[in-house]
């Protein structure tokens, strides 16, 4: 049984296939390459930046990124990602206002 889902099962290219929540940036390569598609013969699947961060954290602190057959999902590290994004925004605002 495959741990990936066929590209025709993904939502439109403008929506993250992992969370079905965030819009994807253009060009597609600006987004995160899913850790579920890092094999030599895998077809690349791009996910939103937040899901890319979540996959990295899952890889580091769990048993690896959530397999595509379990998508869409609620991000495992949602609270941490939101706090990181808020901190980054505050820092950017401080730099711009100097």
C-alpha positions as CSV (number, residue, x, y, z in Angstrom):
1,X,0.0,0.0,0.0
2,X,1.4,3.4,-1.0
3,X,1.9,6.1,1.6
4,X,1.3,8.9,-1.0
5,X,-1.9,10.1,-2.7
6,X,-2.3,10.7,-6.4
7,X,-1.9,14.2,-7.6
8,X,-5.4,14.2,-9.0
9,X,-6.7,13.7,-5.5
10,X,-5.1,17.0,-4.4
11,X,-7.2,20.2,-4.2
12,X,-6.6,22.9,-6.7
13,X,-3.0,24.1,-7.0
14,X,-3.8,27.3,-5.0
15,X,-4.5,25.4,-1.8
16,X,-2.1,23.5,0.5
17,X,-2.9,19.8,0.1
18,X,-1.8,19.0,3.6
19,X,-4.0,21.4,5.6
20,X,-6.5,22.6,2.9
21,X,-6.3,25.9,4.8
22,X,-3.5,28.1,3.4
23,X,-3.1,29.5,-0.1
24,X,0.1,28.4,-1.9
25,X,2.5,31.1,-3.2
26,X,3.5,31.5,-6.8
27,X,5.8,30.2,-8.1
28,X,5.2,26.9,-6.4
29,X,8.9,26.4,-5.5
30,X,8.6,29.3,-3.0
31,X,6.5,26.9,-0.8
32,X,7.9,24.0,1.2
33,X,8.7,20.7,-0.4
34,X,6.9,18.1,1.6
35,X,9.2,15.7,3.6
36,X,6.9,12.9,2.4
37,X,8.3,13.3,-1.2
38,X,12.0,13.4,-0.7
39,X,12.8,10.1,-2.3
40,X,14.6,9.8,-5.7
41,X,11.6,8.6,-7.6
42,X,8.9,10.6,-5.7
43,X,6.8,13.2,-7.4
44,X,7.4,16.5,-5.6
45,X,4.5,17.7,-3.5
46,X,4.6,21.3,-2.3
47,X,2.9,22.4,1.0
48,X,2.4,25.8,2.6
49,X,5.3,27.2,4.7
50,X,3.4,26.5,8.0
51,X,2.9,22.8,7.0
52,X,6.6,22.6,6.0
53,X,7.6,23.8,9.4
54,X,5.2,21.4,11.0
55,X,6.6,18.5,9.0
56,X,10.1,19.5,10.1
57,X,9.1,19.6,13.8
58,X,7.3,16.2,13.4
59,X,10.5,14.8,11.8
60,X,12.6,16.1,14.7
61,X,10.3,15.3,17.6
62,X,8.1,12.5,16.5
63,X,8.5,9.5,14.2
64,X,8.5,11.6,11.0
65,X,6.2,13.7,8.9
66,X,2.5,12.7,8.7
67,X,2.0,10.4,5.6
68,X,0.0,11.8,2.8
69,X,-2.7,9.1,3.2
70,X,-3.6,10.9,6.5
71,X,-4.0,14.3,4.8
72,X,-5.7,16.8,5.3
73,X,-4.6,17.2,8.9
74,X,-4.5,19.8,11.7
75,X,-0.9,20.8,12.2
76,X,0.7,19.0,15.2
77,X,2.7,22.1,16.2
78,X,0.0,24.7,15.4
79,X,0.5,26.7,18.6
80,X,4.3,26.9,18.2
81,X,4.0,27.9,14.5
82,X,1.5,30.7,15.3
83,X,3.7,32.0,18.1
84,X,6.8,31.9,15.8
85,X,4.9,33.7,13.1
86,X,3.7,36.4,15.5
87,X,7.2,36.9,16.9
88,X,8.6,37.2,13.4
89,X,5.9,39.8,12.5
90,X,6.7,41.8,15.6
91,X,10.4,41.7,14.9
92,X,9.8,42.9,11.3
93,X,7.6,45.7,12.5
94,X,10.3,46.8,14.9
95,X,12.9,46.8,12.2
96,X,10.7,48.8,9.8
97,X,9.9,51.4,12.5
98,X,13.5,52.2,13.3
